[in-house]
Amino acid sequence: MSGQKPLFKRVAIIGLGLIGGSLASAIRRHGLAGSVVGADKRPDELALGEELGIIDEAAASIEEAVTGSDLVVLAVPVRATRSVLEEIRPWLGADTVLTDVGSTKSSFVSDVEAVFGALSPKVIPGHPIAGSEKSGIRAANPELFAKHKVILTPGDNAGEPDVARLKALWEGCGATVLTMSVAYHDEVLAATSHLPHLIAFSLVDTLAGEDENMDIFRYAAGGFRDFTRIAASDPVMWHDIFLSNRDAVLRVIDHFTHDLDQLRTAIAQQDSATLLRVFSRAKAAREHFSKMLSGQAYVTHNTEKPVTFRLQPGSAISGDIRVPGDKSMSHRSIMLGALADGITEVKGFLEGEDSLATLQAFRDMGVTIEGPDDGFVRIHGVGIKGLQAPRGPLYLGNSGTAMRLFAGLLAAQPFDSELTGDASLSKRPMGRVADPLRAMGAVIDTAEGGRPPLKIRGGQHLTGIHYEMPVASAQVKSCLLLAGLYADGSTSVTEPAPTRDHTERMLAGFGYHVHRDGATASVSGGGTLTATNIDVPADISSAAFFLVAASIAPGSDLILRHVGMNPTRVGVINILRQMGANIEVLDEREIGGEPVADLRVRSANLKGIDIPEDQVPLAIDEFPVLFIAAACASGRTVLRGAEELRVKESDRIQVMADGLAALGVESEVTPDGIIIEGGQAIGGGTVSSHGDHRIAMSFAVASLRAAGEIEVKDCANVATSFPGFVELARNTGINISAEGAE
């Protein structure tokens, strides 16, 4: 027993089976209630519970158990719920919290409403997702709920303090508590638990009736045994569950049998394309969600694993390296390959989480995509009008690029769609694309402040517009050009300053004409895309960290291979060279319409500069690490015209200023930029990256000139843009370790 104050004075648990007994045992072990009283229609189980110390008191009747209890837990079979509610009704106190542990919530709420007339604020339905093949009070295990999930489905009128207390009780038993609506719970459980059990029961029953049934089971592989193990579950319990959750189960059965029928037809007709599409989509989805739920992918879910970079002062760096593929081009290669006619093969694809989210989203819309396998992806294009309605929201992780470009692509589709993202993406403004898309005829709803999720209504007729962008943004330009593929007439975008032109170049590579007239790019709707092969160059935004690292660390000499040198992206090289950096461009070549080169960078004495405003849009993603270069330079560096940095994954200007200050480097933040006096000593300290991958990697570079250890918090999102960063940085000579990473 711990010394904490009990959450409840007296807990009555009605039904001492596996779940009820385990809950009673966990509450007692962790001191979560003053006393635990049990009630059960089986006197021997009740007596055993008291004898084994699972409960404090065995109640002789429901009345005795419920009277005076401030929490009553129903742990009875689902079909017995209503009769038990009738029994407890006369004795339930006005302030008593009532919950349950059943796996269907709609039926529990219906039973409560039938017995009590309404769902009281004191009723909080619950469902622990835990179990065992064993049953009865002897199987009670106080650790049954540890590291498992418990779902609470409180009504809109539920009292927040009561929900908080019940949540704390389950957390005290070691569980992770989630809340959701009753209907959503039943839909999710019907798909993920109830349907698999139904299939297992049915499959074993079918095969048991075969003539050679003994041989079928004798020679069955481990996978068959693992899958059908759940057919050994309690038949009465599952009978109750299927009848209680009838509507949701029927919906998911109908969906499954429809898809199964399509597979049967594909096999009968030797339709290899359909089989490959379904199987590759399923394999990829399984791997995608396994990664996500194990904490190796999107890190913004309830199971978030914090990652901390720990950096020791460094010296020279050296090596011959290739950083991962360009993220912007990886996104676009999947998008245009999916919409093209034919098969597109992509080499150098960035296997970071943002790009993988884009890939998964197109799989969700019916596109067969093989890979990625060591950067190789094969996309079976469906044509510009071939996308299918996704079954649910498209989750885009941390990627603002993906969300803004998808908004353009989906604005004219015949189906409704919803774009969601992680906590960081959900704070980023989307009005900058939603407003001009609405001017084209799109119907888009956003959350408050123009933020995600974006709900896009299908079946809209788009008309081309001319749009003068108020702020230079490649994402906005690309969004409107992609929408223009579907619009009547011409769609043109004029930018106030040059931005990256990967979309225009890649559209041309897929055979779609893009007209350029100075600062204006335009497309005419109604064309088609033809599949092509793409070799994605190394991302200059990722190379930037090593360009700065080798520049500021005395004695450094580093080669970076196959770096994308698109003229709209080389601002970081131009700025560093103006600061005095020693960067050689070697073996310039063009691959797939994109210029590529190898870069050799050696240490140099950098000097502060006024950063030319015409270079700002060409280096917008690289400024965090350029701030580190400025801190190590002699003299003052001034940045202006960079308002865009305030609405990236974080307010990059303020977050970098705060991080520099934590290391003893003072700066002056302005509305559209920053002033940094170079030559200040960089000390050790703790920095928060605010979940921004570029901030985290920038302070890793700063360690090369630091006087003490630097600790960078909240670094898990580095995997969104630069998988393998820690290992590559370590190989070049940066003294970095990652705590909390897999």
Buried (B, 14 or more C-beta within 10 A) or exposed (E): EEEEEBBBEBBBBBBBBBBBBBBBBBBBBBBBBBBBBBBBEBEEBBEBBBEEEBBBBBBEEBEBBBBBBBBBBBBBBBBBBBEBBBBBEEBBBEEBBBBBBBBBBBBBBBBBEEBBEEBBBBBBBBBBBBBEEEBEBEBBBBBBBEEBBBBBBBBEEBBEEBBEBBBBBBBBBBBBBBBBEBBEBBBBBBBEBBBEBBBBBEBBEEBEEEEEEEEBBEEEEEEBEEBBEBBEBBEEBBBBBBEBBBEBBEBBBEBBEEEEEBBEEBEEEEBEEBBBBBEBBEEBEEEBEEBBEEBBBBBBEEEBEBBBBBBBBBEBBBBEBBBBBBBBBBBBBBBBBBBBBBBBBBBBBBBBBBBBBBBBBBBBBBBBBBBBEEBEBBBBBBEBEBBEEBEEBBBBBBBBBBBBBBBBBBBBBEBBBBBBBBEBBBBBBBEBBBBBBBEBBBBBEBEEEBBBBBBBBBEBEBEBBEBEBEBBBBBBBBBBBBBBBBBBEBBBBBBEBBBBBBBBBBBBBBBBEBEEEEBBBBBBBEBBBBBBBBBBBBBBBBBBBBBBBBBBBEEBBBBBBBBBBBEBBBBBBBBBEBBBBBBEBEEEEEBBBBBBBBBBBBBBBBBBBEBBBEBBBBBBBBBBBBBBBBBBBEBBBBBBBBEBBBBBBBBBBBBBBBBBEBBBBEBEBEEBBBBBBBBBEBBBBEBBBBBBBBBBBBBBBBBBBBEBBBBBBBBBBBBBBBBBBBEBBEEBBBBBEBEEBE
